[in-house]
């Protein structure tokens, strides 16, 4: 979990690419990643939201800018790992 925690912190610290003009601070994705950064368990509602984020992850492949696409896909991957880590710690 420490590696995941460190990667979550690094993702949040780095923030979005400069060219990402439609960035929404404190998005649900970031909130879930922040739980991973603090090694805190997700409540039932956040776990459900995390599942929805994962289901919508396929749509991110259509993002034209490769830097923004990579940032968004990394966020989804971290959400997946936070959710997976929680499932294996319960």
BAMI-203279 format. One record per residue (C-alpha): residue in one letter; x, y, z. Coordinates in pm, 1 decimal, decimal comma. Example, Ala and Ser with C-alpha at 12.3 -4.5 7.8 and 13.67 -1.06 7.14 Angstrom:
BEGIN
- a:1230,0:-450,0:780,0 .
- s:1367,0:-106,0:714,0 .
END
This chain:
BEGIN
- x:0,0:0,0:0,0 .
- x:293,8:236,6:58,2 .
- x:376,2:246,9:-313,5 .
- x:12,2:325,8:-390,5 .
- x:7,1:589,7:-120,0 .
- x:320,2:752,5:-262,7 .
- x:182,7:746,4:-618,3 .
- x:-144,5:901,1:-502,1 .
- x:44,0:1180,4:-324,9 .
- x:262,8:1239,2:-631,7 .
- x:-42,4:1256,2:-860,9 .
- x:-217,6:1506,6:-637,2 .
- x:97,5:1713,4:-588,1 .
- x:170,2:1728,6:-961,3 .
- x:-180,3:1843,3:-1047,2 .
- x:-322,6:1860,6:-1396,2 .
- x:-133,2:1952,8:-1712,5 .
- x:-119,0:2328,4:-1774,6 .
- x:-312,7:2295,8:-2100,0 .
- x:-607,0:2131,7:-1922,7 .
- x:-844,3:2427,5:-1927,2 .
- x:-1153,6:2238,7:-1807,9 .
- x:-990,9:2107,9:-1489,6 .
- x:-1227,1:2074,9:-1192,9 .
- x:-1047,2:2106,6:-856,5 .
- x:-1149,1:1858,0:-588,7 .
- x:-1317,5:1628,3:-838,8 .
- x:-1453,5:1297,1:-714,0 .
- x:-1155,1:1126,3:-874,9 .
- x:-917,6:1346,5:-673,5 .
- x:-1115,2:1291,0:-355,7 .
- x:-1088,0:913,6:-395,5 .
- x:-716,0:941,5:-477,3 .
- x:-669,8:1156,0:-166,3 .
- x:-815,3:870,8:39,9 .
- x:-548,9:648,6:-115,2 .
- x:-281,9:907,7:-36,7 .
- x:-388,0:897,7:328,4 .
- x:-445,6:519,8:328,9 .
- x:-802,0:583,2:445,3 .
- x:-1088,9:345,4:361,7 .
- x:-1359,5:463,1:123,5 .
- x:-1711,1:475,5:259,2 .
- x:-1983,0:288,8:70,1 .
- x:-2083,9:593,9:-134,8 .
- x:-1728,2:674,2:-245,9 .
- x:-1668,1:308,4:-332,3 .
- x:-1976,4:317,6:-554,0 .
- x:-1859,4:642,1:-715,8 .
- x:-1517,7:485,5:-773,0 .
- x:-1687,3:201,0:-960,5 .
- x:-1868,3:453,4:-1180,4 .
- x:-1540,7:634,2:-1253,3 .
- x:-1390,4:304,4:-1363,7 .
- x:-1687,7:231,7:-1588,7 .
- x:-1645,1:566,8:-1762,4 .
- x:-1269,7:524,1:-1803,4 .
- x:-1299,1:387,5:-2158,1 .
- x:-1426,2:724,6:-2281,6 .
- x:-1094,3:883,0:-2183,3 .
- x:-922,0:709,4:-2474,4 .
- x:-1087,0:961,2:-2708,0 .
- x:-913,4:1262,4:-2549,6 .
- x:-702,1:1415,6:-2824,4 .
- x:-424,0:1571,1:-2616,4 .
- x:-186,0:1287,9:-2517,5 .
- x:-67,6:1464,2:-2199,8 .
- x:-422,1:1524,4:-2074,3 .
- x:-524,6:1169,8:-2175,6 .
- x:-230,2:1024,2:-1981,5 .
- x:-314,8:1237,7:-1675,8 .
- x:-678,7:1129,3:-1681,3 .
- x:-595,4:762,2:-1739,5 .
- x:-347,0:771,1:-1452,0 .
- x:-622,1:910,0:-1229,5 .
- x:-855,5:626,4:-1326,6 .
- x:-579,7:371,1:-1266,1 .
- x:-517,1:511,6:-919,2 .
- x:-890,4:501,1:-842,2 .
- x:-889,8:136,1:-954,8 .
- x:-596,7:58,0:-724,9 .
- x:-745,7:242,7:-427,2 .
- x:-1071,1:48,7:-470,9 .
- x:-880,8:-279,9:-515,0 .
- x:-664,6:-215,0:-207,3 .
- x:-974,3:-148,6:-1,0 .
- x:-1139,2:-470,0:-118,6 .
- x:-833,0:-666,4:-8,9 .
- x:-799,0:-496,9:328,7 .
- x:-1157,4:-554,4:440,8 .
END
